[in-house]
Amino acid sequence: MLRVHDSPESNESALLALLNLAVKDETNKIKIVEAGALEPIIGFLKSQNSNLQEYATASLLTLSASPINKPVISAYGAIPLLVEILRYGSSQAKVEALKALSNLSTYTDNVSIILATKPIPPIVDLLKTCKKSSKTAEKCCALIESLMEFDEGRTALTSEEGGVLAVVEVLENGSVHSREYAVGALLTMCESDRCKYREPILKEGVIPGLLELTVQGTPKSQTKAQTLLRLLRDSPYPRSELQPDTVENIVCNIISQIDGDEQSGKAKKMLAEMVQVSMEQSLRHLQQRALVCTPSDLSINSCASEVSLK
């Protein structure tokens, strides 16, 4: 059905047929790979025909969603070709290639293979230009977070102009999952070498976004944001009992070191808003507890009070 030497039109039709069979069908994804379709599909990644290249990339994206297929696709040499498309392909092909790489990166052994292709520059380029709340940004940050486990990946991100800033922008304006990946990437960097990465992260104005995450993020994002805030302050060690290790104190410490009135002012405003939200949440919690208290509870408590007074 798929033949490299057939006309582009017939191969495009064949790829579309395979896509229709594979979408939302795990069994078909596996059977298509077992039937030997990978070799011609990967061959089409090298095609000069942009449509054929896009269809082949989309096919790999769909097939790579299957956990069983991930190591097989990598073994066929697809990863370097996908990164090449991420660099030089059409706009649509770049997005499909990114998503396929993100799928493949969830198989641990594939991450080092992806890293060897030096993918950070094209990932950052795509992240800079896409909408920060988009699925594309989410996949970019998911892939970046995986690559931050390696020193080469961390160095590449900080060396790429606007690389850390692009991640910070997603942390501020991304979707729920995107923000979680973004804060995870920055936290991994700082945990690996605080002295090396603290300043590059701080100078991109990360504090307001982290403050917001500590209040409005998912439980996982909140924990990561609080941990990162502790690492970003002047001293990573807990304070004494006289200076509690609260988020407010941590941030005040960081704000005092931020250069530039605009960044410092924005961070202070966010801190004030965070404290206000925290107070409102505490008040709502108290009100809810009061509503739960039944008349019998009140009478018992009242009796107990009277007994204690006697």
C-alpha positions in Angstrom: 0.0 0.0 0.0 2.8 2.4 0.9 5.6 2.5 -1.7 8.3 5.2 -1.9 8.4 5.0 -5.7 4.6 5.4 -6.1 3.1 8.8 -7.0 2.9 11.3 -4.1 -0.9 11.4 -4.5 -1.3 7.6 -4.0 1.1 7.7 -1.0 -0.8 10.6 0.5 -4.0 8.7 0.2 -2.4 5.6 1.8 -1.1 7.7 4.7 -4.5 9.2 5.2 -6.1 5.8 5.3 -3.6 4.6 7.9 -4.2 7.7 9.9 -7.9 7.0 9.9 -7.3 3.5 11.0 -4.9 4.5 13.8 -6.6 7.4 15.4 -8.1 6.5 18.8 -7.4 2.8 18.2 -4.5 1.4 20.1 -4.7 -2.1 18.5 -4.6 -0.6 15.0 -1.6 1.5 15.9 0.3 -1.6 16.9 -0.8 -3.6 14.0 0.2 -0.9 11.5 3.8 -0.9 12.9 3.9 -4.7 13.0 2.8 -4.8 9.3 6.0 -2.9 8.4 4.6 0.5 7.7 7.3 2.4 9.6 10.0 2.0 7.0 8.2 3.8 4.2 6.6 6.3 6.6 10.0 7.3 7.9 11.3 7.4 4.3 8.6 10.0 3.5 10.0 12.2 6.2 12.9 12.9 3.8 10.5 13.8 1.0 10.8 17.1 -0.8 7.1 17.0 -1.2 5.8 19.1 1.8 2.3 17.5 1.8 3.8 14.0 1.9 6.2 15.0 4.6 3.3 16.5 6.7 1.2 13.3 6.3 4.2 11.1 7.3 4.9 13.3 10.3 1.2 13.2 11.3 1.3 9.4 11.0 4.3 9.1 13.3 2.6 11.4 15.8 -0.5 9.1 15.9 1.6 5.9 16.0 3.9 7.3 18.7 0.9 7.7 21.1 1.1 3.9 21.7 3.6 3.0 24.5 4.5 -0.2 22.6 5.5 1.7 19.5 7.7 4.3 21.1 10.9 2.2 21.3 10.3 0.7 17.9 9.9 4.1 16.2 13.1 5.3 17.8 14.9 2.1 16.7 14.0 2.9 13.1 15.8 6.2 13.3 12.8 8.5 13.3 14.0 10.9 16.0 16.8 12.7 14.1 14.5 13.1 11.1 11.7 14.6 13.3 14.2 17.1 14.7 15.2 18.1 11.2 11.6 18.7 10.4 11.3 20.7 13.6 14.1 22.9 12.2 13.2 23.2 8.6 9.7 21.8 7.9 6.5 23.7 7.2 4.7 25.3 10.0 2.3 22.4 10.3 5.0 19.8 10.0 7.0 21.5 12.8 4.1 21.3 15.2 3.4 17.6 14.3 7.1 16.8 14.7 7.2 18.5 18.1 4.2 16.6 19.3 5.6 13.3 18.1 8.9 14.0 19.9 7.0 14.8 23.0 5.2 11.5 22.8 8.5 9.6 22.2 10.2 11.4 25.1 7.9 9.7 27.6 9.9 6.5 26.9 12.9 7.1 29.1 15.5 5.7 26.7 14.4 8.1 24.0 15.2 11.3 25.9 19.0 10.9 25.5 18.5 10.1 21.8 16.5 13.3 21.4 19.1 15.3 23.3 21.8 14.1 21.0 20.1 15.8 18.1 20.5 19.2 19.8 16.7 20.0 19.7 16.6 22.9 22.1 17.1 25.8 19.6 14.2 24.7 17.3 12.0 23.9 20.3 12.7 27.4 21.8 12.0 29.0 18.4 8.6 27.3 18.2 7.9 28.2 21.8 8.6 31.9 21.2 6.3 32.2 18.3 3.3 30.1 19.4 0.5 31.2 21.7 1.6 30.5 25.3 -1.7 28.9 26.2 -1.7 26.6 23.2 -1.2 22.8 23.1 2.0 23.5 21.1 3.4 25.5 24.1 2.4 22.6 26.4 4.2 20.1 24.3 7.3 22.3 24.1 7.5 22.7 27.8 6.9 19.0 28.4 9.8 18.2 26.2 12.0 20.9 27.7 11.3 19.6 31.2 12.4 16.1 30.2 15.6 17.5 28.6 16.4 19.6 31.7 17.4 16.3 33.5 20.6 16.5 31.5 23.4 19.0 31.9 23.7 19.4 28.1 20.0 20.3 27.9 20.2 22.9 30.7 23.3 24.5 29.1 21.6 24.6 25.8 18.5 26.3 27.2 20.4 29.0 29.0 22.7 29.5 26.0 19.8 30.0 23.6 18.8 33.7 23.5 15.4 34.1 25.1 15.3 30.4 26.1 14.6 30.8 29.8 12.4 33.8 29.1 10.2 31.7 26.8 9.7 29.1 29.6 8.9 31.9 32.1 6.3 33.4 29.8 4.6 30.0 29.7 4.7 29.8 33.5 2.9 33.1 33.6 0.4 32.7 30.7 0.2 29.0 29.8 -2.5 26.4 30.3 -2.7 24.5 33.6 -0.5 21.7 32.3 1.9 24.0 30.5 2.6 26.0 33.7 3.2 22.8 35.5 5.8 21.7 33.0 7.4 25.1 32.9 7.9 25.4 36.7 9.1 21.8 36.6 11.7 22.6 34.1 13.0 25.7 36.0 13.0 23.8 39.3 15.0 20.9 37.8 17.6 23.5 36.6 17.8 25.2 39.9 18.0 21.9 41.9 20.8 20.6 39.6 23.0 23.6 40.2 21.5 26.5 42.2 24.6 28.7 41.9 24.7 28.4 38.1 21.0 28.8 37.3 19.6 31.0 40.0 20.5 34.3 38.3 19.5 33.3 34.8 16.1 32.4 36.1 15.7 35.4 38.4 16.6 37.9 35.8 13.8 36.9 33.5 11.2 38.1 36.0 9.9 34.7 37.2 8.7 35.8 40.7 5.2 37.1 39.8 4.4 33.9 37.9 5.7 31.8 40.8 3.7 33.8 43.3 0.5 33.2 41.3 1.2 29.5 41.1 1.6 29.2 44.8 -2.0 30.3 45.2 -3.8 29.3 41.9 -1.8 26.5 40.5 -2.5 22.8 40.7 -1.3 21.1 44.0 1.8 19.8 42.1 2.5 23.3 40.6 2.0 24.9 44.0 4.6 22.6 45.6 7.1 23.1 42.8 6.6 26.9 42.8 7.2 27.1 46.6 10.3 24.9 46.4 11.7 27.0 43.5 11.0 30.2 45.5 13.1 28.8 48.4 15.9 28.0 46.0 15.8 31.4 44.4 16.2 33.4 47.7 19.6 34.5 48.9 20.0 31.6 51.2 18.5 28.2 50.4 18.5 27.2 54.1 15.5 27.5 56.4 15.2 30.6 58.6 15.1 30.7 62.4 11.9 30.6 64.3 12.0 34.4 64.6 11.8 34.6 60.8 9.4 31.9 59.7 10.0 30.2 56.4 6.8 31.4 54.8 6.3 32.1 51.1 5.9 35.8 52.0 9.2 36.0 53.8 11.0 34.1 51.0 9.6 36.4 48.4 10.5 39.5 50.4 14.0 38.3 50.5 14.1 37.8 46.8 12.5 41.1 46.0 15.2 42.9 47.9 17.7 41.5 45.5 15.9 42.2 42.2 17.3 44.8 40.0 14.9 47.2 38.3 11.9 49.0 39.7 9.5 47.5 37.2 10.2 43.9 38.1 10.4 44.6 41.8 7.2 46.6 41.8 5.3 43.9 39.9 6.6 41.3 42.3 5.5 43.4 45.3 2.1 43.8 43.8 1.8 40.1 43.2 2.9 39.4 46.8 0.2 41.8 48.2 -2.4 40.1 46.0 -1.2 36.6 47.1 -1.6 37.6 50.8 -5.0 39.0 50.1 -6.1 35.8 48.3 -4.7 33.7 51.2 -6.6 35.8 53.7 -9.8 35.4 51.7 -9.3 31.7 51.5 -8.8 31.4 55.2 -11.9 33.5 55.9 -14.0 31.3 53.5 -12.6 28.2 55.3 -13.7 29.6 58.7 -17.1 30.4 57.3 -17.5 26.9 55.9 -16.6 25.4 59.3 -19.1 27.7 61.0 -21.9 26.5 58.6 -21.0 22.9 59.2 -21.4 23.4 63.0 -24.9 22.1 64.0 -27.2 23.4 66.7 -26.5 20.4 68.8 -22.8 21.1 68.5 -23.5 24.6 69.7 -25.5 23.5 72.7 -22.8 21.0 73.7 -20.1 23.6 73.3 -22.2 26.0 75.3 -22.7 23.5 78.1 -19.0 22.8 78.1 -18.3 26.5 78.5 -20.8 26.8 81.4 -19.2 23.8 83.2 -15.8 25.2 82.8 -16.9 28.6 84.1 -18.4 26.9 87.2 
